[in-house]
Amino acid sequence: MSLIITSPSFRHNGKIPARHTCDGSGTSPALSWSGVSEGTKSLVLIVDDPDAPDPSAPEMIWVHWVLYNLPPDITGLPEGIHAENLPAGTVQGINDWSRTGYGGPCPPVGNHRYFHRIYALNTVLPDRKNVTRTMLMEMMQAHVIAQAELVGLYQRQEPIR
């Protein structure tokens, strides 16, 4: 069985509801996963947008959420989860708003793709302060057993000016 990540809020390559974005309440979507490999010691969740700032000329990957050391026996996160409700041992990294926690989609122009990636690791990572996506990817290197992704799409009705 392979690792799979899903959400009851949107299907793969489907539209992310506004409640999970800056046009709504900005709450994190519920996420579920299954097929965690035997030997998994921790899970990593990264949500990012490779289409920033404009999908027709992307310049960067915008990071929306970074979580690591999620226990391998959990099967998901509920909608709108806050730091105090994260599973024991889970560490939050820094997103591109220079803070921890979920930051919902808020694209300035165009239809963006939001990748929700879950990684199964064969280790528990050290708890370092202010870990970014880039730092986490380096820490994970050579420890990924499996990974899965769920892509959601979002385009604002009114572009930011």
Secondary structure per residue as TSV (DSSP state, phi and psi in degrees):
chain	resnum	aa	ss	phi	psi
A	1	M	-	360.0	134.3
A	2	S	-	-100.9	159.6
A	3	L	-	-66.0	133.8
A	4	I	E	-135.4	139.4
A	5	I	E	-124.3	135.0
A	6	T	E	-139.6	170.4
A	7	S	-	-142.4	138.9
A	8	P	S	-73.3	-11.9
A	9	S	S	-81.9	-30.7
A	10	F	-	-156.9	151.8
A	11	R	-	-90.0	165.9
A	12	H	T	-57.5	129.3
A	13	N	T	64.4	20.3
A	14	G	E	-101.4	171.7
A	15	K	E	-75.8	131.7
A	16	I	-	-76.1	128.1
A	17	P	-	-62.0	146.4
A	18	A	G	-56.7	-28.7
A	19	R	G	-61.4	-20.9
A	20	H	G	-93.9	9.9
A	21	T	S	-124.5	178.8
A	22	C	T	-69.3	-14.0
A	23	D	T	-85.7	-6.1
A	24	G	T	-125.8	-143.8
A	25	S	T	-83.2	-9.5
A	26	G	-	70.0	25.6
A	27	T	-	-78.9	146.2
A	28	S	-	-66.5	144.5
A	29	P	-	-74.7	153.8
A	30	A	-	-67.6	137.7
A	31	L	E	-129.9	141.5
A	32	S	E	-131.0	148.8
A	33	W	E	-141.8	158.2
A	34	S	E	-149.0	168.6
A	35	G	-	79.7	27.4
A	36	V	-	-66.8	126.8
A	37	S	-	-65.6	146.2
A	38	E	T	-61.9	141.9
A	39	G	T	92.7	-3.7
A	40	T	-	-71.7	129.3
A	41	K	-	-103.1	-24.5
A	42	S	E	-161.0	163.6
A	43	L	E	-121.1	152.1
A	44	V	E	-124.8	137.8
A	45	L	E	-123.6	126.0
A	46	I	E	-129.6	130.6
A	47	V	E	-117.8	123.4
A	48	D	E	-147.6	167.3
A	49	D	E	-125.2	107.8
A	50	P	E	-82.1	2.7
A	51	D	E	-101.6	11.8
A	52	A	E	-78.8	145.2
A	53	P	S	-85.5	-16.1
A	54	D	-	-133.7	121.6
A	55	P	T	-57.9	-24.6
A	56	S	T	-78.1	-16.0
A	57	A	S	-152.1	66.8
A	58	P	-	-62.9	141.2
A	59	E	-	-118.7	-17.7
A	60	M	E	-161.0	168.2
A	61	I	E	-101.0	120.3
A	62	W	E	-94.5	124.3
A	63	V	E	-94.5	126.4
A	64	H	E	-102.5	-28.2
A	65	W	E	-162.1	136.9
A	66	V	E	-135.5	116.7
A	67	L	E	-130.3	138.4
A	68	Y	E	-142.7	167.0
A	69	N	E	61.7	30.6
A	70	L	E	-64.8	137.7
A	71	P	-	-63.1	140.8
A	72	P	T	-71.2	-12.4
A	73	D	T	-91.5	-4.4
A	74	I	-	-84.2	155.2
A	75	T	-	-118.5	14.5
A	76	G	E	159.8	-177.2
A	77	L	E	-131.3	138.4
A	78	P	-	-74.9	160.8
A	79	E	T	-59.8	138.9
A	80	G	T	69.0	27.4
A	81	I	-	-65.6	140.5
A	82	H	-	-110.5	163.0
A	83	A	G	-51.2	-43.4
A	84	E	G	-68.7	-13.9
A	85	N	G	-105.1	1.7
A	86	L	S	-66.1	150.0
A	87	P	-	-57.5	147.2
A	88	A	T	-53.2	135.2
A	89	G	T	91.9	-15.7
A	90	T	-	-68.7	137.0
A	91	V	E	-116.7	136.2
A	92	Q	E	-97.9	133.9
A	93	G	-	-93.2	-175.8
A	94	I	-	-95.4	132.2
A	95	N	-	-91.3	-175.5
A	96	D	T	-81.2	6.7
A	97	W	T	-96.8	9.9
A	98	S	S	61.5	37.3
A	99	R	S	-145.9	168.3
A	100	T	S	-88.2	167.1
A	101	G	S	96.5	176.4
A	102	Y	-	-80.7	133.7
A	103	G	-	-120.4	115.9
A	104	G	-	-70.6	159.5
A	105	P	-	-54.3	139.8
A	106	C	-	-155.2	58.6
A	107	P	-	-68.2	137.5
A	108	P	S	-70.8	-28.4
A	109	V	S	-160.6	146.6
A	110	G	S	80.3	174.7
A	111	N	-	-94.7	112.6
A	112	H	E	-100.0	153.9
A	113	R	E	-102.2	134.4
A	114	Y	E	-117.9	112.2
A	115	F	E	-90.8	123.1
A	116	H	E	-106.7	103.8
A	117	R	E	-111.6	133.5
A	118	I	E	-113.5	135.1
A	119	Y	E	-122.9	135.0
A	120	A	E	-98.6	127.5
A	121	L	E	-115.1	153.5
A	122	N	S	-91.8	17.6
A	123	T	S	-152.5	164.3
A	124	V	-	-100.2	129.3
A	125	L	-	-82.0	153.0
A	126	P	-	-65.4	144.8
A	127	D	-	-84.0	96.6
A	128	R	-	-103.4	146.6
A	129	K	T	-79.0	143.1
A	130	N	T	57.5	43.7
A	131	V	-	-72.8	130.7
A	132	T	-	-96.5	171.1
A	133	R	H	-56.4	-45.9
A	134	T	H	-60.6	-46.0
A	135	M	H	-62.5	-42.6
A	136	L	H	-63.9	-41.9
A	137	M	H	-60.3	-37.8
A	138	E	H	-68.1	-42.1
A	139	M	H	-63.4	-34.1
A	140	M	H	-78.2	-22.0
A	141	Q	T	-48.4	133.3
A	142	A	T	73.7	6.0
A	143	H	-	-117.7	-2.4
A	144	V	E	-79.5	121.2
A	145	I	E	-90.1	-41.3
A	146	A	E	-156.0	160.3
A	147	Q	E	-150.5	156.8
A	148	A	E	-146.8	158.3
A	149	E	E	-140.4	149.6
A	150	L	E	-126.8	125.1
A	151	V	E	-108.9	128.2
A	152	G	E	-115.9	151.6
A	153	L	E	-113.9	145.0
A	154	Y	E	-151.6	136.9
A	155	Q	-	-137.1	130.6
A	156	R	-	-73.0	147.8
A	157	Q	S	-69.0	-40.7
A	158	E	S	-116.5	115.4
A	159	P	-	-60.2	148.6
A	160	I	-	-70.2	136.3
A	161	R	-	-113.1	360.0
